Amino acid sequence: MGLRIAVVGLGSFGAKHIRTIERLGLGKVTAVVSRKKSNRIVPDAAVYETASALFENETPDALIITVPPCAHGETELLAAEHSVPFFVEKPVSDNESTALRILESVERSGIITSVGYHSRYSPAIAKAKEITIESKPTTLHGYWIDSIPPSLWWKREEISGGQVIEQATHIVDIFRYLLGEPIDVYSRGRKGIMSVDFESTSETVMTFPEGIIATLSVSCEKTKGSKIGFTLGFADGAAEYKWNGKLSIRSSKGTITAGPENPAEMYDKELIEFFRAIETGDRSGIRSDYKDAVRTLYATLAIKESMKKRKPIKVKDLT
C-alpha cells in the first residue's frame, strides 16, 4: 500500500500503531504530530507540534489519532475539513459537545472513520453475539478492575474523563455490541484512594432492550494483577470473556473456546480494515465508526452523571 499516513500523538498507542503499520506494510508514516520535537520512532517522518501545522504543510491520505480524551476536537475537525479519513483511539471525547461537533463535520464530509474498539474484531465477541441472538441472556456482568496506569494525565478527571470514560468504555461498547442500545443506568461510586481525583471504584446497573439487565464493576484500586472482561449467562450455560480476546463457553454440550491465536490480531485487524476501506471504498469491515462510538460515549457519560448525581439516568439517543 502506498498510503501516506500521519500519526497524531506519540504515546504508547501511537507507537504501537506505527509498528503495526510498518510490520503489515499498510502504508508509510510520513508525518507525526507531537509536542516533542525529536522523533525516534519514525526518524524520517516530518514532525509538527500541532495538527494545524501539519495541514498547513501537507495533506496526508489518512490520520491515526491517539490523544488523551480531553484533547479531541481540532485534529478531527481539520481532517474532515480536508477530507482525510481518520482512525481514532477510544474514547472519542470526554464530553458530548465536542463529539457532536466532530460527528456533524464527519457526516458533512462523508469521510471514512474508525474507532479503536479492538475487541469487536475478536472471533470471541462474534461468538458471544451469536449466543445472545440464539438465547436471551439471563445475566451479563462486566468488569475492569486494575491498578492505576503510569501516565500522569490519567489520574486527572479533567484530562482522562475518569476510569469509566477512559478504560471501561471498552466493556460498555461490548455490552452495546451484544445487546443493543442501553435505556438507562444507575451507578454509585466512591473515592477510595487519593492518587486519582475521581471515583476509584464504582458499580453500575444498565437496562437494555427486552428487560435485560447488565452490571459493570470498575476499579483502579488494585495494586497487583487485573481482572478485565465479562461473564455472560444464558439458559443452557455461561461464557467468560478475558482481555486476551478468549471466550470460554460452558453448556450441556461441553466446553469450547473461541478467540484469536494471538491478542495482537485484534489490533492488526482494526487497522487492516480501516486502510482497506480507504483503498476500496468498502466500509463493511469497520466494526465501529465515529457515529457508533459516540453512542458508546453517551452510555459512559450517563454512567458518570448517575455516579455524580446518585440517581438513575436515561441514556441519550443518537438518531
matplotlib code that plots the C-alpha trace (Angstrom):
import matplotlib.pyplot as plt

x = [0.0, 1.3, -0.8, 0.8, -0.1, 0.2, 0.1, -1.2, 0.1, 3.3, 2.3, 2.2, -0.7, 0.7, 3.9, 2.0, 0.0, 3.2, 4.8, 1.7, 1.6, 5.3, 5.0, 2.0, 3.1, -0.2, 1.4, 4.2, 4.2, 5.3, 4.4, 3.8, 2.3, 3.9, 4.8, 8.3, 10.4, 12.5, 11.1, 13.0, 10.0, 9.9, 13.2, 12.5, 8.9, 8.2, 7.4, 4.8, 3.8, 0.1, -2.4, -3.0, 0.8, 0.5, -2.3, -0.7, 2.2, 0.8, -2.4, -1.9, -4.0, -5.0, -4.7, -4.1, -5.2, -4.1, -4.5, -6.0, -9.8, -9.7, -7.5, -10.0, -11.5, -9.1, -7.5, -10.7, -12.3, -9.3, -9.3, -13.0, -12.4, -9.6, -11.5, -8.9, -10.1, -9.1, -8.7, -9.1, -8.5, -11.3, -12.9, -13.8, -14.0, -14.7, -17.8, -20.9, -20.5, -17.0, -18.1, -21.2, -19.3, -16.9, -19.7, -21.5, -18.3, -17.6, -21.1, -21.0, -17.7, -18.5, -15.0, -14.2, -13.7, -12.9, -12.6, -10.3, -12.7, -10.5, -12.5, -15.1, -12.6, -12.1, -13.8, -14.7, -17.0, -18.6, -19.3, -20.7, -23.0, -24.2, -25.1, -27.2, -29.0, -29.7, -30.6, -31.7, -29.0, -30.0, -27.1, -24.2, -21.6, -18.6, -15.5, -12.5, -10.5, -6.9, -4.2, -3.5, -1.8, 1.6, 0.5, 0.1, -2.7, -4.8, -5.2, -6.9, -10.6, -10.4, -8.0, -8.9, -12.6, -12.2, -11.9, -15.3, -14.8, -11.2, -11.0, -14.3, -15.6, -14.4, -16.7, -19.7, -19.0, -19.1, -22.4, -23.8, -22.5, -24.1, -27.4, -28.2, -28.6, -28.8, -32.0, -30.9, -28.1, -27.8, -24.3, -22.7, -19.0, -16.6, -13.3, -11.2, -7.7, -6.1, -3.9, -6.8, -9.4, -12.4, -14.3, -11.8, -14.4, -17.9, -20.8, -23.4, -26.7, -27.6, -31.0, -31.1, -34.0, -36.2, -35.6, -32.1, -30.0, -26.3, -23.9, -20.5, -17.8, -14.9, -12.0, -8.4, -7.6, -5.7, -2.0, -1.2, -2.8, -6.0, -9.4, -10.9, -13.7, -17.2, -19.3, -22.5, -25.2, -27.8, -30.4, -28.0, -24.8, -22.4, -19.5, -16.5, -14.5, -11.0, -9.0, -6.7, -9.6, -10.6, -14.1, -14.8, -18.3, -19.7, -23.0, -24.7, -22.8, -19.5, -16.8, -15.5, -13.2, -13.2, -10.8, -7.7, -4.5, -2.7, -4.3, -2.3, -4.6, -7.4, -5.3, -4.0, -7.5, -8.9, -6.1, -6.2, -10.0, -9.6, -7.0, -8.8, -11.9, -9.8, -8.4, -11.6, -14.4, -15.9, -16.6, -18.3, -15.2, -15.1, -16.9, -17.1, -17.2, -17.3, -21.1, -21.3, -18.5, -20.4, -23.2, -20.8, -19.6, -23.3, -23.6, -20.4, -21.4, -24.7, -22.9, -20.7, -23.7, -25.5, -22.5, -22.3, -26.0, -26.6, -29.8, -30.8, -30.1, -31.6, -29.1, -29.4, -30.5, -28.4, -30.6]
y = [0.0, 3.5, 5.5, 8.5, 8.4, 11.0, 9.9, 12.4, 11.6, 9.5, 7.8, 4.1, 3.5, 5.9, 3.9, 0.7, 1.6, 2.8, -0.5, -2.3, -0.2, -0.9, -4.6, -5.2, -2.8, -0.8, 2.4, 4.9, 7.1, 10.4, 12.8, 12.8, 15.4, 15.5, 18.1, 16.5, 18.0, 14.8, 11.7, 8.4, 6.2, 7.3, 9.2, 10.1, 11.5, 15.2, 16.4, 19.0, 20.4, 20.8, 19.4, 22.8, 23.0, 19.5, 20.6, 23.9, 22.0, 18.7, 16.7, 13.0, 10.2, 9.1, 10.0, 7.9, 9.9, 8.8, 11.6, 11.9, 12.2, 16.0, 16.7, 15.6, 18.3, 20.3, 17.3, 15.5, 18.8, 19.6, 16.0, 16.4, 19.8, 18.4, 15.2, 13.0, 9.6, 9.0, 6.2, 7.5, 5.7, 5.5, 7.3, 9.8, 12.6, 13.3, 15.4, 15.4, 18.8, 18.1, 14.7, 16.1, 18.9, 16.3, 14.0, 16.7, 17.6, 13.9, 13.3, 16.5, 15.5, 11.8, 10.6, 7.1, 6.8, 4.0, 3.9, 1.7, -0.7, -3.6, -6.3, -6.1, -7.7, -10.8, -14.0, -14.4, -11.4, -12.6, -15.9, -14.1, -12.2, -15.5, -16.7, -13.6, -14.0, -17.7, -17.4, -14.4, -13.6, -14.2, -12.3, -10.1, -8.8, -6.8, -5.7, -3.6, -4.0, -2.9, -0.7, 2.9, 3.4, 5.2, 8.2, 11.3, 12.7, 9.6, 10.5, 13.8, 13.7, 16.9, 15.2, 11.5, 11.8, 9.1, 5.4, 4.6, 7.1, 6.2, 2.4, 0.7, 2.2, -1.0, -3.1, -0.7, -0.9, -4.7, -4.6, -2.4, -4.6, -7.7, -6.2, -3.0, 0.5, 0.9, 2.5, 3.8, 3.4, 3.7, 4.0, 4.5, 5.2, 6.1, 7.9, 5.3, 6.5, 9.9, 9.4, 10.0, 12.8, 10.7, 7.7, 4.9, 2.2, 2.1, -0.3, 0.2, -1.4, -0.9, -1.7, -2.9, -3.8, -6.7, -6.0, -7.4, -6.2, -5.9, -4.9, -3.3, -3.2, -0.7, -0.1, 1.2, 0.3, -2.9, -2.9, -6.1, -8.0, -7.2, -8.6, -7.4, -8.9, -10.1, -13.2, -14.0, -16.2, -18.0, -20.7, -23.6, -22.4, -19.5, -17.8, -15.9, -13.4, -12.4, -9.4, -11.6, -12.0, -15.5, -16.7, -19.9, -21.3, -24.0, -25.6, -29.1, -29.6, -29.3, -26.6, -24.8, -21.8, -19.0, -16.2, -15.2, -17.2, -14.0, -11.0, -8.7, -10.0, -7.8, -4.6, -5.7, -6.3, -2.9, -1.2, -3.6, -3.0, 0.8, 1.0, -1.4, 0.8, 3.8, 1.9, 0.1, 2.4, -0.7, 0.2, -3.1, -4.4, -1.5, -2.6, 0.8, 4.1, 7.5, 7.7, 4.3, 5.2, 8.4, 6.1, 4.3, 7.7, 8.6, 5.5, 6.2, 9.8, 8.7, 6.4, 9.3, 11.6, 8.9, 8.5, 12.2, 12.7, 9.4, 8.7, 6.7, 8.5, 7.8, 7.3, 9.9, 8.6, 9.5, 9.3]
z = [0.0, -0.8, 1.6, 3.3, 6.9, 9.7, 13.3, 15.9, 19.4, 20.1, 23.3, 23.8, 21.4, 18.8, 18.8, 18.7, 15.7, 13.9, 14.5, 13.2, 10.0, 9.3, 10.1, 7.9, 5.2, 5.4, 4.3, 5.1, 8.2, 6.6, 9.5, 13.2, 15.5, 18.9, 21.5, 21.5, 18.6, 18.4, 16.9, 17.4, 16.4, 12.7, 12.2, 8.6, 9.2, 9.4, 12.9, 13.7, 17.1, 16.2, 13.8, 12.2, 11.4, 9.8, 7.5, 6.7, 5.2, 3.8, 3.4, 4.3, 2.9, 6.4, 10.0, 13.2, 16.3, 19.7, 22.2, 25.7, 25.9, 26.6, 23.5, 20.8, 18.6, 16.4, 14.7, 13.7, 12.5, 10.3, 9.0, 8.0, 6.5, 4.3, 3.5, 5.2, 6.7, 10.3, 12.8, 16.4, 19.7, 22.2, 23.8, 21.0, 23.6, 27.3, 26.5, 24.3, 22.7, 21.2, 20.0, 18.3, 16.6, 15.2, 14.2, 12.3, 10.5, 9.7, 8.3, 6.2, 4.7, 4.2, 5.2, 6.4, 10.1, 12.5, 16.3, 18.3, 20.0, 19.0, 20.9, 18.2, 15.9, 18.1, 16.9, 20.6, 20.5, 17.3, 19.1, 22.1, 19.8, 18.3, 21.8, 22.5, 19.3, 19.8, 23.5, 25.5, 28.1, 31.7, 33.2, 31.9, 34.2, 33.0, 35.0, 34.6, 37.8, 37.6, 39.0, 38.1, 34.7, 34.8, 32.8, 35.0, 32.9, 33.5, 37.2, 36.5, 35.6, 33.6, 31.2, 31.2, 32.0, 34.7, 34.6, 33.1, 30.3, 29.5, 30.2, 31.0, 27.8, 26.1, 28.3, 27.7, 24.0, 24.1, 26.0, 23.3, 20.5, 22.2, 23.5, 21.6, 23.0, 26.8, 28.0, 31.4, 34.0, 37.8, 39.2, 42.6, 43.2, 45.9, 46.0, 47.8, 47.0, 47.0, 43.9, 41.5, 41.7, 40.5, 41.8, 42.1, 42.4, 41.0, 40.4, 37.7, 36.7, 33.0, 31.5, 27.9, 25.5, 26.4, 30.0, 30.0, 33.0, 32.8, 35.6, 35.5, 38.2, 37.7, 40.0, 39.8, 43.4, 42.8, 43.4, 41.6, 38.8, 36.9, 36.1, 32.8, 30.8, 31.3, 32.1, 30.1, 31.4, 29.3, 29.7, 28.9, 30.4, 30.7, 28.9, 30.2, 28.1, 29.1, 27.9, 25.9, 23.5, 24.5, 25.2, 27.2, 26.8, 29.1, 28.4, 28.2, 25.0, 26.9, 27.0, 23.9, 23.4, 20.8, 20.1, 18.2, 18.3, 19.4, 21.0, 18.6, 15.8, 17.0, 16.8, 13.4, 12.1, 13.1, 11.1, 8.2, 7.7, 8.1, 5.4, 3.2, 3.4, 2.2, -0.7, -1.8, -0.5, 1.2, 4.8, 5.8, 7.6, 10.0, 13.2, 14.9, 13.0, 14.6, 15.0, 16.6, 19.0, 20.0, 21.2, 23.5, 24.8, 25.5, 27.6, 29.6, 30.1, 31.5, 34.0, 35.0, 35.5, 37.5, 39.7, 40.4, 41.0, 42.7, 40.7, 37.6, 34.3, 30.9, 28.1, 25.4, 22.0, 18.9, 15.8]

ax = plt.figure().add_subplot(projection="3d")
ax.plot(x, y, z, "-o")
ax.set_aspect("equal")
plt.show()
